[in-house]
Amino acid sequence: MTLCPCDSGQELNGCCGPVIGGAPAPTAEVLMRSRYSAFVLGDIGYLADTLSVGERAEFDQVEAEKTAKSAKWQGLEVRAVVGGGKGDDSGTVEFVASFRLNDQVHVHHELAEFVREKGRWVCSGGTMSPKGPPVRVVKVSRNEPCPCGSGKKYKKCCGATTLSR
């Protein structure tokens, strides 16, 4: 009984194994998880086969093989999935893969893009270390309405605890 490297908690044969073996991935997330598992297992040919036509030209198979052999994989965290479902033609999966390489811990954080080509999900690119929208901080004065929506003044509501410190 071998657990799947994608951290799903399932056995490899019931998770990424069939997809790596040729079964179509039903969703973009399943394809992304199978690509991670293939990297862990050293199946670099699968990684190349699951790239979009445009991405294959830039894929460095030699470098990927070198990294796969040298890395000690420590885990996968899927942070967000947008689209990429059974009825979609595109989607994104934000994930973080952790590994050790040359005795140093590395984190690969990516917002990966997926599309369907000839009915099958493929990876069509991605953004490394994606950033969310900037956080906007608004200062609320004591006598303004509380931003929580209570209808009270800020000083008599949420500001009561912060203003008394």
N, C-alpha and C positions, 0 to 999 in steps of 0.2 A: 504494500500500500504506500504509494508515493504522493505526498501532498503537492498540489500545483504551486509552482513558484510565484504565481500572481497574487498570493495571499488571500485567495477567496475562501480558504478553509476546506475546499473540496479536493478530491483526488484528481491527479493530473488527467487520468483517462476519462473522467466525467466533467472536466472543465476545459482547459486549453488544448489538451492532447488531440482530440478529434479535429479541432480547427487547424492546428499545426499540421495535422495529417492530411488536410485537404477539404474538410467539410467547410461550407461557407459560414462566415461569422454572421449571426443574425443582427448584431448591432455594432456600432462603432466602438463602444466600450469593450465588447468581447474581443474585437480585433486588436484593440490597444493592449488588453491584458495578454492576449496570445503572443503579441509581438514582444512584450516584456519577457514572457516565459521562454520564447524562442531565443532571446538574447542570453538568458540565464543558462539555457541548455546548449548554447553554441550553434544553433541552427540558423546560420547567417543567410543561407539561401532563402529561407522562409521570409526573413526580413526584406530581402531584395524583391521577392515575389509579391509582397503585400504593399509595395510602394506604388503610387500613381505613376503613369508613364513619364510625367514631367520630373518627378523626384528621382527616378531610377538613374538618370544620367549623372546625377551628382552624388550617388551613393558610393562610398569608398569601402568596398567589401574587405579589402586587406586590413584597413584600420579597424573596421568593425570586428573582424575575427581576432585581431590582436587585443582589443579591449575586452571582448567576451572571455577570452582565455585568461587574462590577467586579473579581471575584476572578481571580487568576492561580494556577491549580491546580498543585500541586507533587507530589502523589502520594497513594497510598492504601496503607495497610497493614492487612491483616486479621490480627487478633491471636488470636481464638478463635471457634470455631463450636460451638454446642451444639444438637443436634437440627436441625430444619429440612431434613431429608433428604427423599428422594422418598416415603418411606412415613410421614412425620411430618405432624402438623397444626399444629405450632408449633415455634419455634426462636429462638435468639438469635445475633447476630453482633456481636462486639466489633471495632471498627475505629478507625483514626486517619486522618483526611484532613488534609493540610497544604496551606495556600494563603497567598498574599499578598493583602492588602487594604489599600488606602491606605498602601502602602509599609511595612506591618508584617506579620510572619510570624504566622500563626494556626494553631492546631492544634485540630481538632474530634475529640474522643475520645468515642465513644459505644458503649453496649451497646444495640444496636437489637433490638427484638422484632418477630417476624413470625408471622403466622397465615395459614391458608388461609380464604378467603371464596369460596364458590361454586367451589371447586376450584383457585383461583389464589392464589399467594402475594401478600400485601400487608404493608406495614409498619404495625404496630399501636402504635408508641410506642417509647420508649427512655429510657435514663438517661444523662445527660451526665456526663463525667468519672467513670466508675464506679471504685469503690474495692474492692479485694480484702479478704478477711478480715484482721483485725489479726494481725501477727506476734507470736508469744509467745516470749519469750526465757527459757530456764530455765537457771539457773546450776547447774553440776555441780561438786561438790567433788572434790578430788583422790582421795579414797578410795572414791568411788561407782563402780558399774559404768559402763563407757564406754557412751554412748548409741549408738555405732555397732553394738553387738550382738556385739562380739568375745568378751565374757566376761571380759576383763581389766579391771583398775582403770583409771579415767580417766588417772591419772598415769603409767601404764605403756603407754598406748595413744595415743589422739589427743591427750591433754593433754601428752604428753611433749615435743612440739615447742613448744607454746604456753607451757608452764610454764617451759621453759629459757630463754626470751628475757629 
